[in-house]
Amino acid sequence: MPEKPPEKLISTRLLLRMPMMEDAFPIFELYAQDKEVTRFLTFEPHHSIKVTKTFLEQCLNNWENNISFPWTIIRRRDKQLLGMIEIVNIEQTGIQLGYVLAKKFWGNGYMTEALQKIIEWSFTQDDIYRVWAVCDIENTASTRVLEKAGMQKEGVLRRWAILPYFGTKPRDCFCYSIVQ
């Protein structure tokens, strides 16, 4: 089993750090309530700041209990919160990632940079040989991000994820990975 991920990772433009309760308002305002941003995510848009605070409490609990490891993505030059990225699951030989980025920061390479930083850390772990992520087959922006981060499409996971925006039936997702 790999070591617990670091609470902070630093890349050229970004600081990935463990979330804090003070992140609730910017997360809520920037993307958690945005229907376009949450369209391809597994949660509904947050209808109140209380939902965002509950989400952050769960993030911190997950860190404490080694369940999952979310980081808040901060732009280093101005300390602007951009989104989040998470090790959703650590399996026997691999790590699954998930992420979200506020719409106003799309198209700047931030998520690719964040993914690459976590991939880099992951492959320093003795038992990790694979980093992977899934995205809805209609989410072309996410497929581009994963490919730019060096991941390759493995195939389609049929009826994989329920995305509330689209209803209650599971949708097909692409599976991308990078291996060492």
N, C-alpha and C positions, 0 to 999 in steps of 0.2 A: 504494500500500500504506500502511495506517495506521502510525502510530508504535507502538513496542512499548508495551504497556499498563504503567501504573505498578505498582510493587511494592506500593503501598498505596493504598487508596481509603477514604475516611471518609464515613459517612452519619450521620444523627442518632443512631442507637443502636449502629452497627456499625463495626468496623474490618475491612476486607478486606485481608489481607496475604499476601505470598508464604509458602508453607509452610516450616516448619523441621523438622529431624529431631526436635526436642523435642516436636513435635505427635504423634508416633507413639502414645504410650500413651493420651492422651485420645481420639484418633481411634479407636483399637482398642476402648477401653472404652465410648465413647459410642455408636458406630454401626457401625463396620466389621464387627463380628462379629454384628450384630443382623439376624436373618433377616427381620424385618418391615420394617426400614429398607431393606435391600438387595433386597427383593422385586422392585421395578421398575427395578433398576439392571443394568448390563451386566457386573457382576462378582459372583462368589460371595462370601458372607460370609468375612471373613478368619478362618482357623483358628488363627493365631498372630500375635504381635506382629512376628515376622520378616517376615510377608507385608506388614504395614502399613509397616514400615521400607523394604522393597523398593519399595512403592508410592510412598512419599515421595521416595526416591532418583530414581524415574522422573519425578515431578513437578518436581523441581529440575533434572533433565536437560532436560526439556521447556522450562522457562523459559530455560535457558542456550542452547538450540538453536532458540529461537523456534518450537517445534512446537505447544505449547498453553500456556495461562496460568492455572493454578489458584491460587485464593486460599483461605486458611483464613478462615472467618468467626468473628470474635471479638466478643462483646458488650462494648462499651466500658466500661460502668459497673463491671464486676467481672472483666474479662479472661477470661470463660468462653468456651471454644471451643464453637461451636454446630454447625459442619458445614463444607462446602466448596462453592465455586462456581467454574466454570471456563469460560474461552473455549476451547472444544474445537477450534475451527477458525476461521481467518480466511480468508475467500474473497475473490474479486475485489471484491465490493461489500457483503459482509455478514459477520456474526459469529454463530457458533453457540455456544449456552451449554448447560451441564449443571450439575447441582447435587445436593447431598445434605444433609439436615439431621437431626440426632439426634432421635429420637422424643420425648424429653422436652421439646423446644422447638417441636414442631409447634403450629400454631394461634395463634402470637403475631405473625405478620406479618414475621418476620425474613427469610424467603427472598424475599418480595415486595420488601422494602426493599433487599436485596442485589442482586436483579435490576434494580431501578430505578436503582441507582447505576451498575451496569455499562452499562445502556442509555444513561444520561446521558453517561458518558464516551465510549461508542461514537459517539454522534451529534456529538461535538466533533471527530471525525476526518473529514477532507475526503472520503475515499473510501468511507465507510461509510454505507449507506442502509437497511440491513436488519439487525435482530437477530432471531434465531430459536432455537427449541428444540423438541424433540420429547418426547412422553411416551406411555407405553402407553395404549391406549384405555380400560383399566380403572382407570387411576390418576386418580381423580376429585379427589383432594387436589392433585395437581400441576396439573391443568387449572385449578383455582380460583386457584392461585398465579400461573400465567401470565396469566390474565385480569385479576387484580388488579394485575399489573405493567403492564397496558396492552396486552398482546398480544392478537391476534385469531386465532381458529382458521381456518386456511387449508384444511384438509382432512385426509384420512387417507393416510398413507404405508403402503401395503400391504406386509406381510411385511418390515418395516423393520429391526427390532432383535431380536437374540437375547438373551433375559433368562434366565440360568441357572436361576433359581427355577422357571421354567415349562418347562424342557427345552431342546432343541437346535434347535427350529424357530423361524424368525423370526416375530415378532408384529407386528400392525398398531399403528401409532402415530399420534397426532394431531400435526400440525405447526402451531405457533403462531408468529406473527411480529409485529413492530412495525416500521414503516417511517417514514422522514422524507422 
